[in-house]
Amino acid sequence: MTERKPPGVSFESFVDKQIRDAEARGEFATLPGAGKPLSGDDTSYDELWWIKQKMAREGMSVLPPALALRKEAEDALAAAASAPSERLVRKIVTEINTKIRDMMFKPPPGPPLGLKPYDVEELVGQWRERRGRERGEG
Protein backbone atom coordinates (compact mmCIF):
# COMPACT_ATOMS: atom_id res chain seq x y z
CA MET A 1 0.00 0.00 0.00
CA THR A 2 1.71 3.14 -1.20
CA GLU A 3 -1.41 5.20 -1.53
CA ARG A 4 -1.75 8.15 0.85
CA LYS A 5 -4.94 9.01 2.63
CA PRO A 6 -6.72 11.81 0.79
CA PRO A 7 -7.45 14.93 2.81
CA GLY A 8 -10.90 15.07 4.31
CA VAL A 9 -11.37 11.27 4.42
CA SER A 10 -11.40 9.66 7.84
CA PHE A 11 -8.76 7.09 8.57
CA GLU A 12 -11.39 4.48 9.31
CA SER A 13 -13.14 4.76 5.96
CA PHE A 14 -9.79 4.98 4.13
CA VAL A 15 -8.54 1.78 5.81
CA ASP A 16 -11.86 0.01 5.27
CA LYS A 17 -11.65 0.84 1.55
CA GLN A 18 -8.09 -0.49 1.36
CA ILE A 19 -9.20 -3.75 2.99
CA ARG A 20 -12.24 -4.11 0.71
CA ASP A 21 -10.09 -3.48 -2.38
CA ALA A 22 -7.46 -6.04 -1.28
CA GLU A 23 -10.21 -8.54 -0.52
CA ALA A 24 -11.75 -7.97 -3.97
CA ARG A 25 -8.33 -8.64 -5.56
CA GLY A 26 -8.16 -11.93 -3.62
CA GLU A 27 -5.10 -11.00 -1.58
CA PHE A 28 -6.51 -12.62 1.58
CA ALA A 29 -7.61 -15.85 -0.12
CA THR A 30 -4.26 -17.63 0.00
CA LEU A 31 -3.12 -16.72 3.49
CA PRO A 32 -1.98 -19.64 5.70
CA GLY A 33 -4.90 -20.93 7.74
CA ALA A 34 -7.50 -19.23 5.54
CA GLY A 35 -10.95 -20.67 6.20
CA LYS A 36 -9.83 -22.54 9.31
CA PRO A 37 -10.89 -21.75 12.87
CA LEU A 38 -8.44 -19.99 15.15
CA SER A 39 -6.57 -22.29 17.50
CA GLY A 40 -7.34 -22.24 21.20
CA ASP A 41 -11.00 -22.39 22.08
CA ASP A 42 -10.40 -21.21 25.63
CA THR A 43 -12.61 -18.21 26.31
CA SER A 44 -10.82 -17.03 29.45
CA TYR A 45 -8.09 -14.44 28.97
CA ASP A 46 -4.57 -15.32 30.04
CA GLU A 47 -1.96 -12.55 30.08
CA LEU A 48 0.80 -15.07 29.40
CA TRP A 49 -0.93 -16.82 26.48
CA TRP A 50 1.85 -15.92 24.03
CA ILE A 51 4.59 -17.22 26.33
CA LYS A 52 2.73 -20.49 26.83
CA GLN A 53 2.18 -20.91 23.09
CA LYS A 54 5.86 -20.21 22.34
CA MET A 55 6.97 -22.70 24.98
CA ALA A 56 4.58 -25.32 23.57
CA ARG A 57 5.84 -24.68 20.00
CA GLU A 58 9.44 -25.05 21.11
CA GLY A 59 8.78 -28.08 23.30
CA MET A 60 9.79 -26.31 26.48
CA SER A 61 8.27 -26.83 29.88
CA VAL A 62 8.81 -25.51 33.34
CA LEU A 63 8.71 -28.16 36.02
CA PRO A 64 9.51 -27.88 39.71
CA PRO A 65 13.17 -28.85 40.19
CA ALA A 66 12.37 -32.21 41.82
CA LEU A 67 10.08 -33.26 38.96
CA ALA A 68 12.59 -32.09 36.37
CA LEU A 69 15.29 -34.19 38.06
CA ARG A 70 12.97 -37.23 38.17
CA LYS A 71 12.51 -36.90 34.40
CA GLU A 72 16.23 -36.44 33.91
CA ALA A 73 16.90 -39.54 36.04
CA GLU A 74 14.49 -41.61 33.91
CA ASP A 75 16.22 -40.39 30.77
CA ALA A 76 19.63 -41.17 32.29
CA LEU A 77 18.58 -44.75 33.07
CA ALA A 78 17.34 -45.21 29.51
CA ALA A 79 20.57 -43.72 28.14
CA ALA A 80 22.66 -45.99 30.38
CA ALA A 81 20.70 -49.04 29.28
CA SER A 82 21.45 -48.33 25.63
CA ALA A 83 25.01 -47.04 26.10
CA PRO A 84 27.61 -48.59 23.79
CA SER A 85 30.26 -49.04 26.49
CA GLU A 86 30.60 -49.78 30.18
CA ARG A 87 32.62 -46.59 30.59
CA LEU A 88 29.69 -44.54 29.28
CA VAL A 89 27.22 -46.38 31.57
CA ARG A 90 29.38 -45.47 34.56
CA LYS A 91 29.69 -41.84 33.42
CA ILE A 92 25.92 -41.40 32.90
CA VAL A 93 24.98 -43.00 36.23
CA THR A 94 27.69 -41.13 38.16
CA GLU A 95 26.55 -37.78 36.76
CA ILE A 96 22.88 -38.33 37.60
CA ASN A 97 23.83 -39.64 41.05
CA THR A 98 25.70 -36.39 41.71
CA LYS A 99 22.61 -34.38 40.83
CA ILE A 100 20.38 -36.62 42.97
CA ARG A 101 22.71 -36.31 45.97
CA ASP A 102 22.89 -32.54 45.57
CA MET A 103 19.11 -32.29 45.62
CA MET A 104 18.82 -34.71 48.55
CA PHE A 105 21.06 -32.52 50.69
CA LYS A 106 19.67 -29.18 49.48
CA PRO A 107 15.96 -29.81 49.11
CA PRO A 108 14.32 -27.40 46.67
CA PRO A 109 10.85 -25.95 47.02
CA GLY A 110 8.11 -28.14 45.63
CA PRO A 111 7.31 -31.81 45.97
CA PRO A 112 9.89 -34.15 47.51
CA LEU A 113 12.28 -35.84 45.10
CA GLY A 114 11.57 -39.41 46.20
CA LEU A 115 14.76 -40.76 44.63
CA LYS A 116 18.02 -42.09 45.99
CA PRO A 117 21.27 -42.50 44.08
CA TYR A 118 21.47 -45.56 41.83
CA ASP A 119 23.86 -48.43 42.47
CA VAL A 120 26.41 -48.04 39.68
CA GLU A 121 27.68 -51.61 39.93
CA GLU A 122 24.14 -53.04 39.83
CA LEU A 123 23.27 -51.00 36.74
CA VAL A 124 26.53 -51.96 35.02
CA GLY A 125 25.76 -55.61 35.81
CA GLN A 126 22.28 -55.26 34.26
CA TRP A 127 23.83 -53.56 31.25
CA ARG A 128 26.32 -56.45 30.85
CA GLU A 129 23.51 -59.03 31.06
CA ARG A 130 21.43 -57.22 28.43
CA ARG A 131 24.47 -56.78 26.22
CA GLY A 132 25.27 -60.49 26.52
CA ARG A 133 21.70 -61.51 25.63
CA GLU A 134 21.68 -59.18 22.61
CA ARG A 135 24.89 -60.73 21.38
CA GLY A 136 23.57 -64.26 22.07
CA GLU A 137 26.15 -64.98 24.73
CA GLY A 138 24.06 -66.68 27.18
C-alpha positions as CSV (number, residue, x, y, z in Angstrom):
1,M,0.0,0.0,0.0
2,T,1.7,3.1,-1.2
3,E,-1.4,5.2,-1.5
4,R,-1.7,8.1,0.8
5,K,-4.9,9.0,2.6
6,P,-6.7,11.8,0.8
7,P,-7.4,14.9,2.8
8,G,-10.9,15.1,4.3
9,V,-11.4,11.3,4.4
10,S,-11.4,9.7,7.8
11,F,-8.8,7.1,8.6
12,E,-11.4,4.5,9.3
13,S,-13.1,4.8,6.0
14,F,-9.8,5.0,4.1
15,V,-8.5,1.8,5.8
16,D,-11.9,0.0,5.3
17,K,-11.7,0.8,1.6
18,Q,-8.1,-0.5,1.4
19,I,-9.2,-3.7,3.0
20,R,-12.2,-4.1,0.7
21,D,-10.1,-3.5,-2.4
22,A,-7.5,-6.0,-1.3
23,E,-10.2,-8.5,-0.5
24,A,-11.8,-8.0,-4.0
25,R,-8.3,-8.6,-5.6
26,G,-8.2,-11.9,-3.6
27,E,-5.1,-11.0,-1.6
28,F,-6.5,-12.6,1.6
29,A,-7.6,-15.9,-0.1
30,T,-4.3,-17.6,0.0
31,L,-3.1,-16.7,3.5
32,P,-2.0,-19.6,5.7
33,G,-4.9,-20.9,7.7
34,A,-7.5,-19.2,5.5
35,G,-11.0,-20.7,6.2
36,K,-9.8,-22.5,9.3
37,P,-10.9,-21.7,12.9
38,L,-8.4,-20.0,15.2
39,S,-6.6,-22.3,17.5
40,G,-7.3,-22.2,21.2
41,D,-11.0,-22.4,22.1
42,D,-10.4,-21.2,25.6
43,T,-12.6,-18.2,26.3
44,S,-10.8,-17.0,29.5
45,Y,-8.1,-14.4,29.0
46,D,-4.6,-15.3,30.0
47,E,-2.0,-12.5,30.1
48,L,0.8,-15.1,29.4
49,W,-0.9,-16.8,26.5
50,W,1.8,-15.9,24.0
51,I,4.6,-17.2,26.3
52,K,2.7,-20.5,26.8
53,Q,2.2,-20.9,23.1
54,K,5.9,-20.2,22.3
55,M,7.0,-22.7,25.0
56,A,4.6,-25.3,23.6
57,R,5.8,-24.7,20.0
58,E,9.4,-25.1,21.1
59,G,8.8,-28.1,23.3
60,M,9.8,-26.3,26.5
61,S,8.3,-26.8,29.9
62,V,8.8,-25.5,33.3
63,L,8.7,-28.2,36.0
64,P,9.5,-27.9,39.7
65,P,13.2,-28.9,40.2
66,A,12.4,-32.2,41.8
67,L,10.1,-33.3,39.0
68,A,12.6,-32.1,36.4
69,L,15.3,-34.2,38.1
70,R,13.0,-37.2,38.2
71,K,12.5,-36.9,34.4
72,E,16.2,-36.4,33.9
73,A,16.9,-39.5,36.0
74,E,14.5,-41.6,33.9
75,D,16.2,-40.4,30.8
76,A,19.6,-41.2,32.3
77,L,18.6,-44.8,33.1
78,A,17.3,-45.2,29.5
79,A,20.6,-43.7,28.1
80,A,22.7,-46.0,30.4
81,A,20.7,-49.0,29.3
82,S,21.5,-48.3,25.6
83,A,25.0,-47.0,26.1
84,P,27.6,-48.6,23.8
85,S,30.3,-49.0,26.5
86,E,30.6,-49.8,30.2
87,R,32.6,-46.6,30.6
88,L,29.7,-44.5,29.3
89,V,27.2,-46.4,31.6
90,R,29.4,-45.5,34.6
91,K,29.7,-41.8,33.4
92,I,25.9,-41.4,32.9
93,V,25.0,-43.0,36.2
94,T,27.7,-41.1,38.2
95,E,26.6,-37.8,36.8
96,I,22.9,-38.3,37.6
97,N,23.8,-39.6,41.1
98,T,25.7,-36.4,41.7
99,K,22.6,-34.4,40.8
100,I,20.4,-36.6,43.0
101,R,22.7,-36.3,46.0
102,D,22.9,-32.5,45.6
103,M,19.1,-32.3,45.6
104,M,18.8,-34.7,48.6
105,F,21.1,-32.5,50.7
106,K,19.7,-29.2,49.5
107,P,16.0,-29.8,49.1
108,P,14.3,-27.4,46.7
109,P,10.8,-25.9,47.0
110,G,8.1,-28.1,45.6
111,P,7.3,-31.8,46.0
112,P,9.9,-34.2,47.5
113,L,12.3,-35.8,45.1
114,G,11.6,-39.4,46.2
115,L,14.8,-40.8,44.6
116,K,18.0,-42.1,46.0
117,P,21.3,-42.5,44.1
118,Y,21.5,-45.6,41.8
119,D,23.9,-48.4,42.5
120,V,26.4,-48.0,39.7
121,E,27.7,-51.6,39.9
122,E,24.1,-53.0,39.8
123,L,23.3,-51.0,36.7
124,V,26.5,-52.0,35.0
125,G,25.8,-55.6,35.8
126,Q,22.3,-55.3,34.3
127,W,23.8,-53.6,31.3
128,R,26.3,-56.4,30.9
129,E,23.5,-59.0,31.1
130,R,21.4,-57.2,28.4
131,R,24.5,-56.8,26.2
132,G,25.3,-60.5,26.5
133,R,21.7,-61.5,25.6
134,E,21.7,-59.2,22.6
135,R,24.9,-60.7,21.4
136,G,23.6,-64.3,22.1
137,E,26.1,-65.0,24.7
138,G,24.1,-66.7,27.2
